[in-house]
């Protein structure tokens, strides 16, 4: 299972990370497809200044750390 994450930079902003709330996805191509949709949403939303760079990542659910959970 895979989780989609998008990291982007926009003019005047530090790096921003957006975690997908719809996943996880059973197949890696589905995960990257979702990442591309998330990037498109960021660019077309008008909520951010011009985007300089965007990257979609897929994280293996077995390796994903849950915030606040002790290892």
HTML snippet that shows the backbone in 3Dmol.js (N, CA, C, O; Angstrom):
<script src="https://3Dmol.org/build/3Dmol-min.js"></script>
<div id="view" style="width:600px;height:400px;position:relative"></div>
<script>
const pdb = `
ATOM      1  N   UNK A   1       0.852  -1.182   0.000  1.00  0.00           N
ATOM      2  CA  UNK A   1       0.000   0.000   0.000  1.00  0.00           C
ATOM      3  C   UNK A   1       0.894   1.240   0.000  1.00  0.00           C
ATOM      4  O   UNK A   1       1.968   1.249   0.601  1.00  0.00           O
ATOM      5  N   UNK A   2       0.436   2.268  -0.675  1.00  0.00           N
ATOM      6  CA  UNK A   2       1.231   3.479  -0.886  1.00  0.00           C
ATOM      7  C   UNK A   2       0.432   4.732  -0.518  1.00  0.00           C
ATOM      8  O   UNK A   2      -0.775   4.811  -0.747  1.00  0.00           O
ATOM      9  N   UNK A   3       1.133   5.695   0.051  1.00  0.00           N
ATOM     10  CA  UNK A   3       0.559   7.011   0.368  1.00  0.00           C
ATOM     11  C   UNK A   3       1.197   8.051  -0.535  1.00  0.00           C
ATOM     12  O   UNK A   3       2.409   8.020  -0.748  1.00  0.00           O
ATOM     13  N   UNK A   4       0.415   8.958  -1.062  1.00  0.00           N
ATOM     14  CA  UNK A   4       0.913  10.020  -1.930  1.00  0.00           C
ATOM     15  C   UNK A   4       1.209  11.277  -1.108  1.00  0.00           C
ATOM     16  O   UNK A   4       0.439  11.667  -0.230  1.00  0.00           O
ATOM     17  N   UNK A   5       2.347  11.893  -1.421  1.00  0.00           N
ATOM     18  CA  UNK A   5       2.781  13.131  -0.769  1.00  0.00           C
ATOM     19  C   UNK A   5       3.261  14.069  -1.873  1.00  0.00           C
ATOM     20  O   UNK A   5       3.938  13.641  -2.807  1.00  0.00           O
ATOM     21  N   UNK A   6       2.912  15.338  -1.764  1.00  0.00           N
ATOM     22  CA  UNK A   6       3.395  16.345  -2.706  1.00  0.00           C
ATOM     23  C   UNK A   6       4.190  17.389  -1.930  1.00  0.00           C
ATOM     24  O   UNK A   6       3.749  17.885  -0.894  1.00  0.00           O
ATOM     25  N   UNK A   7       5.361  17.707  -2.449  1.00  0.00           N
ATOM     26  CA  UNK A   7       6.200  18.764  -1.879  1.00  0.00           C
ATOM     27  C   UNK A   7       6.393  19.791  -2.985  1.00  0.00           C
ATOM     28  O   UNK A   7       6.725  19.441  -4.117  1.00  0.00           O
ATOM     29  N   UNK A   8       6.183  21.070  -2.650  1.00  0.00           N
ATOM     30  CA  UNK A   8       6.374  22.104  -3.670  1.00  0.00           C
ATOM     31  C   UNK A   8       6.919  23.381  -3.054  1.00  0.00           C
ATOM     32  O   UNK A   8       6.812  23.620  -1.851  1.00  0.00           O
ATOM     33  N   UNK A   9       7.508  24.191  -3.924  1.00  0.00           N
ATOM     34  CA  UNK A   9       7.934  25.535  -3.541  1.00  0.00           C
ATOM     35  C   UNK A   9       7.214  26.518  -4.460  1.00  0.00           C
ATOM     36  O   UNK A   9       6.978  26.246  -5.637  1.00  0.00           O
ATOM     37  N   UNK A  10       6.874  27.666  -3.883  1.00  0.00           N
ATOM     38  CA  UNK A  10       6.219  28.726  -4.646  1.00  0.00           C
ATOM     39  C   UNK A  10       6.924  30.037  -4.320  1.00  0.00           C
ATOM     40  O   UNK A  10       7.584  30.150  -3.287  1.00  0.00           O
ATOM     41  N   UNK A  11       6.787  31.010  -5.183  1.00  0.00           N
ATOM     42  CA  UNK A  11       7.451  32.300  -4.994  1.00  0.00           C
ATOM     43  C   UNK A  11       7.131  32.872  -3.623  1.00  0.00           C
ATOM     44  O   UNK A  11       5.965  33.070  -3.282  1.00  0.00           O
ATOM     45  N   UNK A  12       8.171  33.137  -2.837  1.00  0.00           N
ATOM     46  CA  UNK A  12       7.994  33.769  -1.541  1.00  0.00           C
ATOM     47  C   UNK A  12       7.578  32.842  -0.413  1.00  0.00           C
ATOM     48  O   UNK A  12       7.349  33.302   0.705  1.00  0.00           O
ATOM     49  N   UNK A  13       7.476  31.559  -0.678  1.00  0.00           N
ATOM     50  CA  UNK A  13       7.079  30.597   0.357  1.00  0.00           C
ATOM     51  C   UNK A  13       8.203  29.590   0.601  1.00  0.00           C
ATOM     52  O   UNK A  13       8.975  29.283  -0.307  1.00  0.00           O
ATOM     53  N   UNK A  14       8.292  29.081   1.823  1.00  0.00           N
ATOM     54  CA  UNK A  14       9.207  27.960   2.049  1.00  0.00           C
ATOM     55  C   UNK A  14       8.601  26.698   1.431  1.00  0.00           C
ATOM     56  O   UNK A  14       7.493  26.732   0.895  1.00  0.00           O
ATOM     57  N   UNK A  15       9.327  25.597   1.510  1.00  0.00           N
ATOM     58  CA  UNK A  15       8.796  24.335   0.994  1.00  0.00           C
ATOM     59  C   UNK A  15       7.510  23.961   1.716  1.00  0.00           C
ATOM     60  O   UNK A  15       7.392  24.137   2.928  1.00  0.00           O
ATOM     61  N   UNK A  16       6.547  23.441   0.958  1.00  0.00           N
ATOM     62  CA  UNK A  16       5.248  23.045   1.512  1.00  0.00           C
ATOM     63  C   UNK A  16       5.043  21.554   1.223  1.00  0.00           C
ATOM     64  O   UNK A  16       5.322  21.083   0.120  1.00  0.00           O
ATOM     65  N   UNK A  17       4.557  20.827   2.217  1.00  0.00           N
ATOM     66  CA  UNK A  17       4.240  19.407   2.034  1.00  0.00           C
ATOM     67  C   UNK A  17       2.746  19.210   2.212  1.00  0.00           C
ATOM     68  O   UNK A  17       2.151  19.711   3.166  1.00  0.00           O
ATOM     69  N   UNK A  18       2.143  18.474   1.282  1.00  0.00           N
ATOM     70  CA  UNK A  18       0.727  18.141   1.359  1.00  0.00           C
ATOM     71  C   UNK A  18       0.615  16.619   1.362  1.00  0.00           C
ATOM     72  O   UNK A  18       1.094  15.954   0.443  1.00  0.00           O
ATOM     73  N   UNK A  19      -0.009  16.078   2.385  1.00  0.00           N
ATOM     74  CA  UNK A  19      -0.237  14.641   2.481  1.00  0.00           C
ATOM     75  C   UNK A  19      -1.629  14.320   1.962  1.00  0.00           C
ATOM     76  O   UNK A  19      -2.604  14.981   2.322  1.00  0.00           O
ATOM     77  N   UNK A  20      -1.715  13.310   1.123  1.00  0.00           N
ATOM     78  CA  UNK A  20      -2.988  12.888   0.554  1.00  0.00           C
ATOM     79  C   UNK A  20      -3.896  12.333   1.648  1.00  0.00           C
ATOM     80  O   UNK A  20      -3.447  11.578   2.512  1.00  0.00           O
ATOM     81  N   UNK A  21      -5.158  12.705   1.608  1.00  0.00           N
ATOM     82  CA  UNK A  21      -6.135  12.228   2.586  1.00  0.00           C
ATOM     83  C   UNK A  21      -7.044  11.145   2.007  1.00  0.00           C
ATOM     84  O   UNK A  21      -7.940  10.661   2.698  1.00  0.00           O
ATOM     85  N   UNK A  22      -6.827  10.759   0.752  1.00  0.00           N
ATOM     86  CA  UNK A  22      -7.703   9.780   0.106  1.00  0.00           C
ATOM     87  C   UNK A  22      -7.118   8.367   0.097  1.00  0.00           C
ATOM     88  O   UNK A  22      -7.865   7.392   0.003  1.00  0.00           O
ATOM     89  N   UNK A  23      -5.788   8.244   0.193  1.00  0.00           N
ATOM     90  CA  UNK A  23      -5.104   6.947   0.074  1.00  0.00           C
ATOM     91  C   UNK A  23      -5.295   6.100   1.307  1.00  0.00           C
ATOM     92  O   UNK A  23      -6.056   6.488   2.193  1.00  0.00           O
ATOM     93  N   UNK A  24      -4.657   4.996   1.402  1.00  0.00           N
ATOM     94  CA  UNK A  24      -3.548   4.510   0.580  1.00  0.00           C
ATOM     95  C   UNK A  24      -4.016   3.840  -0.714  1.00  0.00           C
ATOM     96  O   UNK A  24      -5.193   3.531  -0.897  1.00  0.00           O
ATOM     97  N   UNK A  25      -3.040   3.629  -1.602  1.00  0.00           N
ATOM     98  CA  UNK A  25      -3.294   3.022  -2.910  1.00  0.00           C
ATOM     99  C   UNK A  25      -2.563   1.693  -2.996  1.00  0.00           C
ATOM    100  O   UNK A  25      -1.439   1.557  -2.512  1.00  0.00           O
ATOM    101  N   UNK A  26      -3.207   0.720  -3.613  1.00  0.00           N
ATOM    102  CA  UNK A  26      -2.622  -0.622  -3.674  1.00  0.00           C
ATOM    103  C   UNK A  26      -1.545  -0.744  -4.748  1.00  0.00           C
ATOM    104  O   UNK A  26      -0.676  -1.611  -4.656  1.00  0.00           O
ATOM    105  N   UNK A  27      -1.594   0.119  -5.769  1.00  0.00           N
ATOM    106  CA  UNK A  27      -0.620   0.042  -6.858  1.00  0.00           C
ATOM    107  C   UNK A  27       0.133   1.368  -6.979  1.00  0.00           C
ATOM    108  O   UNK A  27      -0.458   2.441  -6.862  1.00  0.00           O
ATOM    109  N   UNK A  28       1.429   1.278  -7.213  1.00  0.00           N
ATOM    110  CA  UNK A  28       2.277   2.462  -7.304  1.00  0.00           C
ATOM    111  C   UNK A  28       1.831   3.446  -8.390  1.00  0.00           C
ATOM    112  O   UNK A  28       1.823   4.649  -8.132  1.00  0.00           O
ATOM    113  N   UNK A  29       1.457   2.990  -9.600  1.00  0.00           N
ATOM    114  CA  UNK A  29       0.986   3.958 -10.607  1.00  0.00           C
ATOM    115  C   UNK A  29      -0.233   4.761 -10.146  1.00  0.00           C
ATOM    116  O   UNK A  29      -0.343   5.943 -10.471  1.00  0.00           O
ATOM    117  N   UNK A  30      -1.146   4.142  -9.398  1.00  0.00           N
ATOM    118  CA  UNK A  30      -2.305   4.870  -8.858  1.00  0.00           C
ATOM    119  C   UNK A  30      -1.836   5.969  -7.908  1.00  0.00           C
ATOM    120  O   UNK A  30      -2.380   7.073  -7.907  1.00  0.00           O
ATOM    121  N   UNK A  31      -0.830   5.662  -7.107  1.00  0.00           N
ATOM    122  CA  UNK A  31      -0.307   6.632  -6.152  1.00  0.00           C
ATOM    123  C   UNK A  31       0.276   7.850  -6.877  1.00  0.00           C
ATOM    124  O   UNK A  31      -0.004   8.989  -6.504  1.00  0.00           O
ATOM    125  N   UNK A  32       1.089   7.607  -7.916  1.00  0.00           N
ATOM    126  CA  UNK A  32       1.675   8.726  -8.662  1.00  0.00           C
ATOM    127  C   UNK A  32       0.614   9.493  -9.446  1.00  0.00           C
ATOM    128  O   UNK A  32       0.734  10.706  -9.616  1.00  0.00           O
ATOM    129  N   UNK A  33      -0.419   8.809  -9.924  1.00  0.00           N
ATOM    130  CA  UNK A  33      -1.527   9.494 -10.594  1.00  0.00           C
ATOM    131  C   UNK A  33      -2.195  10.467  -9.623  1.00  0.00           C
ATOM    132  O   UNK A  33      -2.490  11.608  -9.978  1.00  0.00           O
ATOM    133  N   UNK A  34      -2.430  10.004  -8.399  1.00  0.00           N
ATOM    134  CA  UNK A  34      -3.026  10.873  -7.376  1.00  0.00           C
ATOM    135  C   UNK A  34      -2.111  12.059  -7.093  1.00  0.00           C
ATOM    136  O   UNK A  34      -2.588  13.183  -6.935  1.00  0.00           O
ATOM    137  N   UNK A  35      -0.808  11.822  -7.028  1.00  0.00           N
ATOM    138  CA  UNK A  35       0.143  12.921  -6.825  1.00  0.00           C
ATOM    139  C   UNK A  35       0.041  13.957  -7.931  1.00  0.00           C
ATOM    140  O   UNK A  35       0.112  15.156  -7.661  1.00  0.00           O
ATOM    141  N   UNK A  36      -0.123  13.516  -9.172  1.00  0.00           N
ATOM    142  CA  UNK A  36      -0.240  14.468 -10.280  1.00  0.00           C
ATOM    143  C   UNK A  36      -1.527  15.281 -10.175  1.00  0.00           C
ATOM    144  O   UNK A  36      -1.542  16.464 -10.515  1.00  0.00           O
ATOM    145  N   UNK A  37      -2.602  14.658  -9.710  1.00  0.00           N
ATOM    146  CA  UNK A  37      -3.864  15.379  -9.505  1.00  0.00           C
ATOM    147  C   UNK A  37      -3.687  16.418  -8.396  1.00  0.00           C
ATOM    148  O   UNK A  37      -4.180  17.541  -8.512  1.00  0.00           O
ATOM    149  N   UNK A  38      -2.990  16.049  -7.330  1.00  0.00           N
ATOM    150  CA  UNK A  38      -2.754  16.988  -6.228  1.00  0.00           C
ATOM    151  C   UNK A  38      -1.926  18.187  -6.700  1.00  0.00           C
ATOM    152  O   UNK A  38      -2.216  19.324  -6.329  1.00  0.00           O
ATOM    153  N   UNK A  39      -0.898  17.937  -7.515  1.00  0.00           N
ATOM    154  CA  UNK A  39      -0.086  19.037  -8.047  1.00  0.00           C
ATOM    155  C   UNK A  39      -0.944  19.944  -8.913  1.00  0.00           C
ATOM    156  O   UNK A  39      -0.859  21.166  -8.795  1.00  0.00           O
ATOM    157  N   UNK A  40      -1.762  19.374  -9.773  1.00  0.00           N
ATOM    158  CA  UNK A  40      -2.657  20.176 -10.610  1.00  0.00           C
ATOM    159  C   UNK A  40      -3.597  21.027  -9.758  1.00  0.00           C
ATOM    160  O   UNK A  40      -3.849  22.189 -10.077  1.00  0.00           O
ATOM    161  N   UNK A  41      -4.115  20.447  -8.677  1.00  0.00           N
ATOM    162  CA  UNK A  41      -5.002  21.193  -7.779  1.00  0.00           C
ATOM    163  C   UNK A  41      -4.288  22.382  -7.152  1.00  0.00           C
ATOM    164  O   UNK A  41      -4.864  23.464  -7.035  1.00  0.00           O
ATOM    165  N   UNK A  42      -3.029  22.184  -6.746  1.00  0.00           N
ATOM    166  CA  UNK A  42      -2.247  23.276  -6.152  1.00  0.00           C
ATOM    167  C   UNK A  42      -2.057  24.395  -7.169  1.00  0.00           C
ATOM    168  O   UNK A  42      -2.256  25.568  -6.853  1.00  0.00           O
ATOM    169  N   UNK A  43      -1.676  24.034  -8.378  1.00  0.00           N
ATOM    170  CA  UNK A  43      -1.370  25.029  -9.402  1.00  0.00           C
ATOM    171  C   UNK A  43      -2.612  25.795  -9.838  1.00  0.00           C
ATOM    172  O   UNK A  43      -2.544  27.004 -10.062  1.00  0.00           O
ATOM    173  N   UNK A  44      -3.736  25.113  -9.960  1.00  0.00           N
ATOM    174  CA  UNK A  44      -4.940  25.769 -10.483  1.00  0.00           C
ATOM    175  C   UNK A  44      -5.838  26.372  -9.401  1.00  0.00           C
ATOM    176  O   UNK A  44      -6.816  27.045  -9.726  1.00  0.00           O
ATOM    177  N   UNK A  45      -5.530  26.146  -8.132  1.00  0.00           N
ATOM    178  CA  UNK A  45      -6.409  26.616  -7.053  1.00  0.00           C
ATOM    179  C   UNK A  45      -6.406  28.129  -6.888  1.00  0.00           C
ATOM    180  O   UNK A  45      -7.398  28.703  -6.440  1.00  0.00           O
ATOM    181  N   UNK A  46      -5.303  28.782  -7.243  1.00  0.00           N
ATOM    182  CA  UNK A  46      -5.193  30.223  -7.019  1.00  0.00           C
ATOM    183  C   UNK A  46      -4.892  30.577  -5.575  1.00  0.00           C
ATOM    184  O   UNK A  46      -4.851  31.761  -5.241  1.00  0.00           O
ATOM    185  N   UNK A  47      -4.680  29.595  -4.702  1.00  0.00           N
ATOM    186  CA  UNK A  47      -4.396  29.843  -3.284  1.00  0.00           C
ATOM    187  C   UNK A  47      -2.921  30.076  -3.010  1.00  0.00           C
ATOM    188  O   UNK A  47      -2.554  30.501  -1.915  1.00  0.00           O
ATOM    189  N   UNK A  48      -2.070  29.803  -3.993  1.00  0.00           N
ATOM    190  CA  UNK A  48      -0.628  29.920  -3.807  1.00  0.00           C
ATOM    191  C   UNK A  48      -0.043  30.823  -4.868  1.00  0.00           C
ATOM    192  O   UNK A  48      -0.593  30.939  -5.964  1.00  0.00           O
ATOM    193  N   UNK A  49       1.088  31.477  -4.548  1.00  0.00           N
ATOM    194  CA  UNK A  49       1.796  32.229  -5.596  1.00  0.00           C
ATOM    195  C   UNK A  49       2.305  31.255  -6.664  1.00  0.00           C
ATOM    196  O   UNK A  49       2.150  30.043  -6.513  1.00  0.00           O
ATOM    197  N   UNK A  50       2.909  31.768  -7.737  1.00  0.00           N
ATOM    198  CA  UNK A  50       3.381  30.865  -8.791  1.00  0.00           C
ATOM    199  C   UNK A  50       4.287  29.754  -8.238  1.00  0.00           C
ATOM    200  O   UNK A  50       5.221  30.015  -7.480  1.00  0.00           O
ATOM    201  N   UNK A  51       3.991  28.532  -8.630  1.00  0.00           N
ATOM    202  CA  UNK A  51       4.752  27.367  -8.174  1.00  0.00           C
ATOM    203  C   UNK A  51       6.042  27.269  -8.987  1.00  0.00           C
ATOM    204  O   UNK A  51       6.026  27.326 -10.217  1.00  0.00           O
ATOM    205  N   UNK A  52       7.156  27.121  -8.273  1.00  0.00           N
ATOM    206  CA  UNK A  52       8.460  27.015  -8.916  1.00  0.00           C
ATOM    207  C   UNK A  52       8.796  25.559  -9.220  1.00  0.00           C
ATOM    208  O   UNK A  52       9.283  25.238 -10.303  1.00  0.00           O
ATOM    209  N   UNK A  53       8.532  24.689  -8.259  1.00  0.00           N
ATOM    210  CA  UNK A  53       8.838  23.266  -8.431  1.00  0.00           C
ATOM    211  C   UNK A  53       7.845  22.448  -7.616  1.00  0.00           C
ATOM    212  O   UNK A  53       7.463  22.841  -6.514  1.00  0.00           O
ATOM    213  N   UNK A  54       7.428  21.313  -8.161  1.00  0.00           N
ATOM    214  CA  UNK A  54       6.546  20.402  -7.434  1.00  0.00           C
ATOM    215  C   UNK A  54       7.018  18.976  -7.667  1.00  0.00           C
ATOM    216  O   UNK A  54       7.461  18.627  -8.761  1.00  0.00           O
ATOM    217  N   UNK A  55       6.918  18.161  -6.633  1.00  0.00           N
ATOM    218  CA  UNK A  55       7.365  16.769  -6.700  1.00  0.00           C
ATOM    219  C   UNK A  55       6.337  15.884  -6.018  1.00  0.00           C
ATOM    220  O   UNK A  55       5.936  16.157  -4.887  1.00  0.00           O
ATOM    221  N   UNK A  56       5.905  14.819  -6.699  1.00  0.00           N
ATOM    222  CA  UNK A  56       5.020  13.831  -6.089  1.00  0.00           C
ATOM    223  C   UNK A  56       5.872  12.661  -5.624  1.00  0.00           C
ATOM    224  O   UNK A  56       6.746  12.186  -6.348  1.00  0.00           O
ATOM    225  N   UNK A  57       5.608  12.208  -4.418  1.00  0.00           N
ATOM    226  CA  UNK A  57       6.317  11.071  -3.847  1.00  0.00           C
ATOM    227  C   UNK A  57       5.298  10.034  -3.405  1.00  0.00           C
ATOM    228  O   UNK A  57       4.172  10.372  -3.041  1.00  0.00           O
ATOM    229  N   UNK A  58       5.697   8.781  -3.440  1.00  0.00           N
ATOM    230  CA  UNK A  58       4.852   7.714  -2.922  1.00  0.00           C
ATOM    231  C   UNK A  58       5.611   6.998  -1.815  1.00  0.00           C
ATOM    232  O   UNK A  58       6.727   6.518  -2.013  1.00  0.00           O
ATOM    233  N   UNK A  59       4.988   6.937  -0.655  1.00  0.00           N
ATOM    234  CA  UNK A  59       5.606   6.384   0.542  1.00  0.00           C
ATOM    235  C   UNK A  59       4.981   5.024   0.842  1.00  0.00           C
ATOM    236  O   UNK A  59       3.759   4.886   0.885  1.00  0.00           O
ATOM    237  N   UNK A  60       5.829   4.031   1.047  1.00  0.00           N
ATOM    238  CA  UNK A  60       5.372   2.689   1.406  1.00  0.00           C
ATOM    239  C   UNK A  60       4.705   2.753   2.776  1.00  0.00           C
ATOM    240  O   UNK A  60       5.303   3.242   3.734  1.00  0.00           O
ATOM    241  N   UNK A  61       3.484   2.268   2.875  1.00  0.00           N
ATOM    242  CA  UNK A  61       2.729   2.370   4.131  1.00  0.00           C
ATOM    243  C   UNK A  61       3.407   1.619   5.270  1.00  0.00           C
ATOM    244  O   UNK A  61       3.199   1.955   6.436  1.00  0.00           O
ATOM    245  N   UNK A  62       4.207   0.618   4.957  1.00  0.00           N
ATOM    246  CA  UNK A  62       4.912  -0.118   6.003  1.00  0.00           C
ATOM    247  C   UNK A  62       6.046   0.691   6.607  1.00  0.00           C
ATOM    248  O   UNK A  62       6.490   0.402   7.719  1.00  0.00           O
ATOM    249  N   UNK A  63       6.521   1.702   5.888  1.00  0.00           N
ATOM    250  CA  UNK A  63       7.627   2.519   6.356  1.00  0.00           C
ATOM    251  C   UNK A  63       7.185   3.906   6.830  1.00  0.00           C
ATOM    252  O   UNK A  63       8.001   4.682   7.328  1.00  0.00           O
ATOM    253  N   UNK A  64       5.902   4.217   6.677  1.00  0.00           N
ATOM    254  CA  UNK A  64       5.386   5.530   7.048  1.00  0.00           C
ATOM    255  C   UNK A  64       5.330   5.671   8.560  1.00  0.00           C
ATOM    256  O   UNK A  64       4.806   4.801   9.257  1.00  0.00           O
ATOM    257  N   UNK A  65       5.877   6.781   9.064  1.00  0.00           N
ATOM    258  CA  UNK A  65       5.835   7.057  10.500  1.00  0.00           C
ATOM    259  C   UNK A  65       4.567   7.836  10.819  1.00  0.00           C
ATOM    260  O   UNK A  65       4.193   8.762  10.099  1.00  0.00           O
ATOM    261  N   UNK A  66       3.923   7.454  11.893  1.00  0.00           N
ATOM    262  CA  UNK A  66       2.726   8.144  12.323  1.00  0.00           C
ATOM    263  C   UNK A  66       3.128   9.157  13.383  1.00  0.00           C
ATOM    264  O   UNK A  66       3.714   8.773  14.396  1.00  0.00           O
ATOM    265  N   UNK A  67       2.826  10.468  13.181  1.00  0.00           N
ATOM    266  CA  UNK A  67       3.203  11.473  14.177  1.00  0.00           C
ATOM    267  C   UNK A  67       2.619  11.149  15.550  1.00  0.00           C
ATOM    268  O   UNK A  67       1.447  10.796  15.673  1.00  0.00           O
ATOM    269  N   UNK A  68       3.451  11.272  16.567  1.00  0.00           N
ATOM    270  CA  UNK A  68       3.001  11.055  17.931  1.00  0.00           C
ATOM    271  C   UNK A  68       3.072   9.617  18.391  1.00  0.00           C
ATOM    272  O   UNK A  68       2.848   9.322  19.565  1.00  0.00           O
ATOM    273  N   UNK A  69       3.384   8.715  17.465  1.00  0.00           N
ATOM    274  CA  UNK A  69       3.475   7.291  17.829  1.00  0.00           C
ATOM    275  C   UNK A  69       4.931   6.967  18.145  1.00  0.00           C
ATOM    276  O   UNK A  69       5.821   7.203  17.328  1.00  0.00           O
ATOM    277  N   UNK A  70       5.165   6.421  19.347  1.00  0.00           N
ATOM    278  CA  UNK A  70       6.514   6.074  19.737  1.00  0.00           C
ATOM    279  C   UNK A  70       6.965   4.831  18.990  1.00  0.00           C
ATOM    280  O   UNK A  70       6.195   3.895  18.773  1.00  0.00           O
ATOM    281  N   UNK A  71       8.252   4.847  18.599  1.00  0.00           N
ATOM    282  CA  UNK A  71       8.801   3.703  17.855  1.00  0.00           C
ATOM    283  C   UNK A  71       9.159   2.556  18.773  1.00  0.00           C
ATOM    284  O   UNK A  71       9.632   1.519  18.309  1.00  0.00           O
TER     285      UNK A  71
END
`;
const viewer = $3Dmol.createViewer("view");
viewer.addModel(pdb, "pdb");
viewer.setStyle({}, {cartoon: {color: "spectrum"}});
viewer.zoomTo();
viewer.render();
</script>
